[in-house]
Amino acid sequence: MNRIEFARRMGKLLLGLFLFALGIVVTMKANLGFGPWEVFHQGISLKVGLSIGNVSILAGLLICVLVFLAGEKLGLGTLLNMVLIGFFMDRILALGIIPRMTGFLPGLLMMFAGLFIISLASYFYMGSGFGAGPRDSLMVALERKTGLAVGLCRGIVEGSAVLLGWLLGGPVGLGTVLSAFGIGFCIQVVFRSLGFDARTVQHETLEVTFRKLLPKSGG
């Protein structure tokens, strides 16, 4: 593998993961209710006393194990997604630089700002070609195992996350609904504006990436 090309792709991946974490924190600070997975992570956080970022990491690890057992391939991006988004979230929250909104209209604007940041993050993250995130992989695994439509599988996965998070005390509100249904619109706007078609990206498995990085033995 060309080392410069690898470094460029890694830069896109890391930037995407940082922006993803930033976008999540912005939606949280909108104060209209967390996104589906953040409801779940916060619900667990309230019960076990860990930070929401650390819960995100542990949940990602569990999902990676389930996805691997279901026969799905993991990529370098899958593993870094599992660790770095939660890590970046905790660092951004600790800085306290993003204010918490107290009104509906400012909160609504903040929520959509966060969704657009997440959409831009997805452009960089997906464009790196290092594999899907743990939660996306879980959706794909469910689709393969059940034969259900991918949209329905996503709804099942995120709906289950919201329900469990709500039962554990996670904050559900209008922002939860906006996050679940608005992210598709925001992604479409960002991808179309940047001329990006996610279907053209060939994602590498962890095995393929390592094989490319290892020096070839002569013979």
Secondary structure as GFF3:
##gff-version 3
##sequence-region A 1 219
A	DSSP	alpha_helix	3	29	.	.	.	ID=ss1
A	DSSP	alpha_helix	36	48	.	.	.	ID=ss2
A	DSSP	alpha_helix	52	69	.	.	.	ID=ss3
A	DSSP	alpha_helix	76	95	.	.	.	ID=ss4
A	DSSP	alpha_helix	104	127	.	.	.	ID=ss5
A	DSSP	alpha_helix	134	146	.	.	.	ID=ss6
A	DSSP	alpha_helix	150	167	.	.	.	ID=ss7
A	DSSP	alpha_helix	174	193	.	.	.	ID=ss8
A	DSSP	three_ten_helix	198	200	.	.	.	ID=ss9
A	DSSP	alpha_helix	206	213	.	.	.	ID=ss10
###
